[in-house]
Amino acid sequence: MALFKKKTAGKPGEWYYCLEHKKVEEGPQCRALNRLGPYATPEEAARAIETAEARNEEWDEDSRWNDEGDREGGAGR
């Protein structure tokens, strides 16, 4: 048995979406690798996957992150 248990960072009132357990959790209960957040409300945390997908799509279409000649993912990567 370990003498000291690692405490995860965060505070009550912060909400996370756990990718491993597929549920909303208050405070960081799982490893950072497996969670999205923090969010201000449990409702925001419940929409974490949708939010991430929307942001990814927005960034994929942002010309600042794409070379003008490489829109189709062709040569140059």
C-alpha positions in Angstrom: 0.0 0.0 0.0 1.3 3.4 -1.0 2.1 5.9 1.8 1.1 8.9 -0.3 -1.6 9.2 -2.8 -1.1 11.6 -5.7 -3.7 14.3 -5.6 -5.1 15.5 -8.9 -5.1 19.3 -9.6 -8.4 21.1 -9.7 -11.2 22.2 -7.4 -14.8 21.4 -6.6 -17.1 23.3 -8.9 -15.0 22.5 -12.0 -16.6 20.0 -14.3 -14.9 17.5 -16.6 -15.9 15.0 -19.2 -14.1 11.7 -18.7 -13.3 10.0 -22.0 -12.6 6.7 -20.4 -15.9 6.4 -18.4 -17.9 8.6 -20.9 -19.5 10.6 -18.1 -19.4 14.1 -16.5 -17.4 14.3 -13.2 -17.0 17.1 -10.7 -13.4 17.9 -10.0 -10.7 15.9 -11.7 -11.4 12.3 -10.8 -9.5 10.7 -13.7 -6.1 11.3 -15.3 -5.7 14.4 -17.4 -5.0 12.2 -20.4 -8.6 10.9 -20.1 -10.6 14.1 -19.6 -11.7 17.3 -21.2 -12.2 20.4 -19.2 -12.6 22.2 -16.9 -16.0 23.5 -17.7 -18.1 25.9 -15.6 -21.3 23.7 -15.6 -22.1 20.0 -15.9 -24.2 20.8 -19.0 -21.1 22.3 -20.7 -19.0 19.3 -19.7 -21.7 17.0 -21.1 -21.3 18.7 -24.5 -17.5 18.4 -24.4 -17.2 16.1 -27.4 -19.5 18.2 -29.5 -17.5 21.3 -28.5 -14.2 19.6 -29.4 -15.5 18.4 -32.8 -16.8 21.9 -33.7 -13.5 23.5 -32.7 -11.6 21.0 -34.7 -13.8 21.6 -37.8 -13.4 25.4 -37.4 -9.6 25.1 -37.1 -9.5 22.7 -40.1 -11.2 25.4 -42.2 -9.1 28.3 -40.9 -6.8 29.5 -43.7 -4.2 30.6 -41.1 -3.6 26.9 -40.3 -3.7 25.7 -43.9 -1.4 26.3 -46.8 -3.5 27.7 -49.7 -2.0 25.2 -52.2 -2.6 22.2 -49.9 -6.3 22.2 -49.3 -6.8 18.6 -50.3 -4.0 17.2 -48.1 -1.8 16.5 -51.1 1.9 17.1 -51.6 3.7 19.3 -49.2 2.9 17.5 -46.0 
